[in-house]
């Protein structure tokens, strides 16, 4: 049992200051859809055949993805649950920061949930992701944690962005620096013969798109035909500067020169999933790198120190919330297509709120790093306690052969608490 649901464009325009006119038409549409309501999904195995609107994609040196896609009940509900959970998590981080329980840098992704969740549902568990400082949803969806005290990923010393798992190579604090690292990860996949099954997604924002190292990474990835998907999360503002004021060419999907590119409605989780699936197939076919521009929007400021209202109007933000919210858009689709009843979605909302509340209380009870015990640990780059279990290197390369350090996991001087603490048992 299936049916076609077509996403229709809205005539509503984006009200913004002149500097915001660069906002793509992708974001001037409502994400609500219409569908044939003559049938309902009866079980998890039944699918909905969705027809995405052709304006959801723009292509450079390639075709757009297929506009028809199939999704089943389980996946739609999981997408909704994940987006709600990610938003609740970021909202909790916002509150904890304002309560001075989180210090330092903190960049939230409220409003951009469709990008992380759509990607999560399109890639395999062994694909790699590396991104910038707005990294919390990606870290959690790739098996990490954002807890920051002694029980956290980095024993309380990593901050908001230094989060790693075996397939997530961290949020990175230097603008654009993660992009050449992503190309390097893709090179490793190619070198190890993993490029036919896996890809690397090197993510960055519109603000980082003008960094020279980004273009250098483009060049090497294309030259070596690497399985690297460059993903520009274009949320229309780099810190407090609109894209039009910082970039002479705001069509970021076309900035890879000979690298094919695709612009995507990054506020629609289904469009994101379809685009990322397309990109993955592209690299697996041996066509080399691809550039994805996810046109999205952040509701809050660039970071917690930015109110986010000095360079854009409150009306603009409210318009995006009311007409293009990714969670509301998917919720409307689910109800329109008869996937589940509204009561089940309300239960998901309630459960997500409870899950985050429990996690917050656990984090509050976690001990803070002890100065006496932690100040002098991990003081050499080869101390592995700050990394996620499973990422420990076998050795550290030196300048000369005799300087190569092979880690002895039973060395009590290096690991006084035993190897199990560091995931090396």
N, C-alpha and C positions, 0 to 999 in steps of 0.2 A: 504494500500500500504506500503510495507516495503522491506528492503533489508539487506543483511548481509555485514558488513564491517569488514575486519580482519586487526588487527594491526600487522605489520610485523617487525621483528627485523632488526637492521642495523648492518653491519659488522664493522662500525667505532668504534674504541677504544677510551678510555679516556686518553688523553695525560696529564700526571701529574708527579710530583716528586715521588720517591719511597715511601715516607711516605703516599702517597694518593692511593696506590694500593688497599687499602681496599674498594675503591669505588665499590659499587655493580654493577654487570652486568646489573641490572635494569636500570642504567643510561647510559649504553653504546649503547643504541638503539635510533634510531630516532622515534619520536612519530607520524610521518606521516603514513598514512594508504592508502590502496587501497580499492576500492569498485566497485561493479557493477554499472556502470553509466547509466544503461538502463532506469532508472526511477528517478523521482524527487518528493520531498515532495510538495504537493500542498496546504496544510492547516496546521494550528497549531495542529490539532488532529491527523495527520498522524505521524507514528513513524518510527524510524530507528532501526533496530535490529543490534546491534554492537557485534562483536565477539572479545573480548579482547584476546591478546596473552597470552598463558599459562605461559610465563616467567614473566608476570607482578606480579605474586604472588608466594610466597613460604610459606609453612605451617608447623606448629609445633603442634602436638597433635590435629589437626583438618584438615578438608578438605579445599581446596581453594574455594573461591566463584564461583558461576556459571560464566562461561566465556561469555555467551550470556546475553545481557541486552537490554532493550528497552528504548529509550529516544525519546521524541517528539521535534518538532521544537521550541516550546516555551521554554522548559527547556534548550536546547542547546544554544539558543540565550541569555537566562538569565545567564547561566554559563559564556559565553563569556563576557557579559556586566559587570558582577560582578568582574571577574578577571581583566579586563581592568581598572575598577574603582578603585579597590584595588591598582593596580600598580601606577596609576596616583596619588592616595592619598599619597602613600609612597614616590614617587618621589618629590611631593610637600613638604613633611616633610623634605626630604633631602636638598632641596633648602632653606627652611626656617631655618633649623639648620645652614647651612653654612652662611646664612645672619645674624646669631646671634639673630634670633627672637624666636628660641627654644633653651633652655639651658638644661644642665644636661644630664641624660641618654636618649638615643634614639636608639632603635633597630628596624631596618627595615626588612621587609619580602619580598623584591623584589626578584623574582625568585621562591618563595614558594607559590604562589597564588593558585595553584591547591589543596593544602591541605585544606586551610580554606574554599574555595568555594565548593570543593567536599563534605566536611563535612556538610556545610550549606544546600546543596541540598539533603542530605541523612537523616537528623535528623528532629525531630519535634520541634516546637517552645518552648515546655516545657521541652525538654532535657537540661541538664546542661553541661557547659564547664568551665574548669578552666585551665589556662595555665601560662607560664612564662612571661618574659619581651617582647618577640617579639609578641605582642598581638594586634596590631592595627586592622588588618583585622577581627579577631574574634570579637572584641568589636563592630565594626561598623555593621557587619553582624548580630549580636545579638541585634541590636537596640540601641547601644550606640553612643557616639561621641568622637572624639579625640581632640576636641577644648579644649584649656587649659587656657583660661583667665576667667574673671568673669562669662561669659555665659557658660563656659564649665562644664563638668561633676562634677568636684570637686571644682568649684569656683576658679580655678586657682592655687590650692594647691596640686593637685594630681600627677602632672608630667606625664610622658609618659606611665606609666604602671598601675597606680592606677585607673582603669576604671572598673565600675561595672554596670550590669543591673540585672533584676530579674533572668535571666538564664545564665549570664556570671559572674563568680566569680573572675574576675580580672586577669590581668597580675601580677605576683609576682616577687619581686626583689631578693629573696633568692633562690639560685640555688637548684632546686629539692623540695623546701618546699611545693609547691602547690600539689604535688602528694599525700601525706597523707591527705591533706585537701580534695582532690577529692574523696578519699576513704571514708572520712567522709560524704561528700555530698551524695554519693551512699548509705551509711548506713542509712542516713535520708530518702532517697527514699524508701528503703526496710522497714524501721520502720513505715513509713506512708502508706505503701501498694501501692506505686507508681511504684514498680519495674517491674510490668507486662506491663506497658505502656511507661515508661521512663527510661533513662540511664544517667549516668554521664561520660563525657569524660575528663580524667585527662591527660593533655598534658605536655610534657617535651622534652628536646633535648638530643642528644647523649652525650653532655657534662655533663648533670645532671644524666645520667643513672648509674653512679658509686656511687651515694650518698646512704648512708646506709638507709636513711628514705624511699627511693624508694622501696628497697627490703622489708622493714618492711610493707609498704603499700601493696605490692604484697601478703605477707603472710596473713595479716588480711582480705584482699579482698577475697582470696581463701578460707580461713578458714570459713568465714561467707557467702560465696557465694553471694557477692555483685554485683549489676548491674553496674559494673565499667569497662569502656574500657580505658585501659592505652594506650596512643598514644605517641610514640617516634618519634618526627620529626628529623630524622637523616639527617642533612644537611652536614654531613661528617667532620665538624670541630667544636670543642668546643672552642670558642674564637680563639686562634691561634694554637691550637693543633689538629692534625688530629686524627681521631678515632683510628687508629692503634697504635698511640703513647700513648694513654690514656686508652685503653680498651683491656684486654687480649682476650675478646670474643666480636667481633664486630657484631655478629648476634643477634642484640638486641631483635628480636622477639622470640628468644629462651631463653631469660634470666629470664623468669618468672617461671622457674622450672616446676611445675605442671599446670601452667596457659597456656592454648593454645595460640599460637601466629601466626601472619600472617605478612609477609613482603610484602610491596605494592610499586608499582611504583608511588611514590608521585609527579611525574612530569606530570602525566596524570589525569586530573580531573575526567574522567569517571571511571578509575580504583579506585580512591579514593572514589568516591560515592558508587561503588559496594562493596568495602571492608567495609566501614562504615555501609552500610545497612546490610551486613552480620554480623557485630559485634553487631548491634542493635538487630537483630533477635536472636543472640546467647544469649544475656542477657535476653531477653524477654522469652526465652524458659526455663529459670531457670538454665542455665548452669554456671552461675557465671561470673567472669571477663574474659576478653580477652585482649591480648596485640597486638597492631598494630604498626608496624614499617614503617613509611612513609619515603622512601628514596627520599630525595629532595636535593635542592642546593640553597644556597643564593649567589647572584651575588655580593653583597657588603660585607663590613667587618662585624665583629661581632656586632659592634656598630659604632656610628659616629666617635669615636676616633680611630678606627682601619681601616687603608687603605685596608686591606684584600689582599694585594699582597706580603707580606713578607714571607708567609708560603705556598704559592701556586703560580703557574705561571699565567701570563696574558693569555697565550695560553690556559690553562685549562679553565679559566673563559669564554673566547671567544668561546671555543668549546661547552661548555654547553649552552651558549646563542644561538648559531647558530644551534645546532642539537637537543636540548632537551627542548627548552623554552615551558612552559605549554600553554601560550597564543597562540603562533604560531602554536603549535600542534593542539589545538582545532580549530583554524581558518582554517587550512588546511583541517581538517575533515569536517567542516561545508561546505566549498566550494566544496570539493570532493563529498560529499553526496547531494549536490544541495539543502541544507536547505534554504539558502538565497543567494542573489547576493552579490558580494564583495562591491558594493556601500552601501548596508545596514550596513555592518560591519564597513565601513569607517565612516558612520554617527554615529554609536555607539561610535567609537573612539573619534570623534569630540565632541559628547555630553558629554562623560565622562570627557574630558579635560575641557570643559566649566563648568561642574558641580563642579569640583575640584577648578577651578579658582574662581568661585563665593564663594565657601566655604572659600577659603583662604582670600578673601577680607573681608568677614563677620568676620572672626576670627581676622583679623588685626584691624578692627574697634571696636571690643569688648573691653570694658574697662579692664584695668589691676586691680587686686585685690587692694583695698585701704588698706594701712597699718593701718589707724585709725579704719576702719570699720571691717576689716577681721582678723587682727592680733590676736584678742582675741576671735574670734568665733571658734566653733568646737574644743575648747581646751580640752574638756573631751571626752572620747571615746564614750559616749552615745549621743553626739551631732550628729544629723542625717543629717546635711546639705550636707555632702560629698557623700551621697549615692544616688543611682538612685531611682526615684519615684517607690514605690511599694516594696522596700526592707527593709523598716523600721521594726525593731523588736517590739514586743508588750511589752517586758520587758527586763531588764538586770539582770541576775542571780547573787546573792551574795553568800558569803560563808555560811551565815546563812539565815534562812527563813526571818527574819526581815530585812535583808539587800537587799532583792530583790526589785529592783526599777521598778515599773510599770509606763510607760510613760503616762503622761497626755497631750494629744495633745492640750489641751486648756491652758496649763501652760504658761503664758506670760513670766515668768522668763526664761524658757527653749527656748521658741519660740517667741521672741519679735516681729518678723515680721508676725506672724500668721501661722497657720498650712498649708495653701495652698502652701507656698514657699517650703515646704519640702514634698509635695505630700501626706499629711496625711488628706486632707479634706474628 
